[in-house]
Amino acid sequence: KKFRKQMQAIKDLGLTVISLDDFIAWKRGKKQIKDKSVLITIDDGWKSVYTDAYPILKEFGYPFSIYLYTNYVDGGGRALTTPMIKEMMKNGCTIGSHSVSHPYPSVIRKKRAEGAEPFTKFLQVEFGQSRKILESKFSKKVTTYVYPGGFYTGEMFPVAGEVGYEFLFTCDPAKTTR
């Protein structure tokens, strides 16, 4: 009910929901988008994206993007499956990477403390393998990445570029107010 109300609020406010492709084209200066446009993204790959959010997004005709960490896809229980993701992709969903293992900030800090070389290797796996797995599984180029927990370090930027990401997203984990 709460998610439906949020999607209805977007409609009632006259906001334009754009696709990730629209956003990328706009950032590259190849497309204009309306003021007050909204990009809908959902992280992790919980099955509730398919069972709860997807039907509502489809009803409203809103494009959306899901950011998947590859160790969770097809993980059973509450995880999205490949067929679910492919169905959503046929109906306005795009995918992006959210790492291999969804490392929390404490894990990243620990890996970083091991030194530059081990940390770089860790990042190459988390960024690079995730991208390769998603592209192979879904036959779609993946050029965007969302940092798990919104946490990032300066060392991540060159590694992300080297493995092929063009856009990196973070978040401000706080309640949005007027």
C-alpha positions, 0 to 999 in steps of 0.5 A: 500500500505504501509503495502504491501511494508513493507511485501515485504521488509521483503521478499526482505531482506530475513528475516524469519517470525516466528510464536509465537509458534516458538518464544516460542519454541526458548525462551525455548531452544527447537527450533532453528530459523534463524538469523534475524527472524521477529515476526509480532504482531498487537495490539488491534483488529481493523477490518482493521487487517482482511480487510487490513493486513490479506489478505496480510499476507495470500498472503505472507504466514506470520504467525502473532499474534494479541493481543486483549483487550476483551472489544473491540472484537465484539464491533461493528463498527471498531472492529474485530468479533469472526468469523473474528478472528477464520478464521484468526486463521485457517490461521496462526494467533495466539492470545494473551491478551492485557487486558480487557479494554486497560488501558492507562498509566494515568489510571494505574497511577491513580489505582496504587495511590489508594494503593497496594491492589486495584491496585493488584485487578485491575491488576488481572482483567485486566490480568486474566479476559482477558486471561479467556475470550480469552481462553473460546471464542477461545478454545486456551491456551493464555500464552502471553500478550502485555502491552497496550501502552507498559507501565508496572510497577514492580507490574505487573510481579507477577500478570501476572505470577499468572494468567498464562502468560509466556511471556510479551511483551512491545514496544519502541513507536518510529520510527525504523530507520536503 
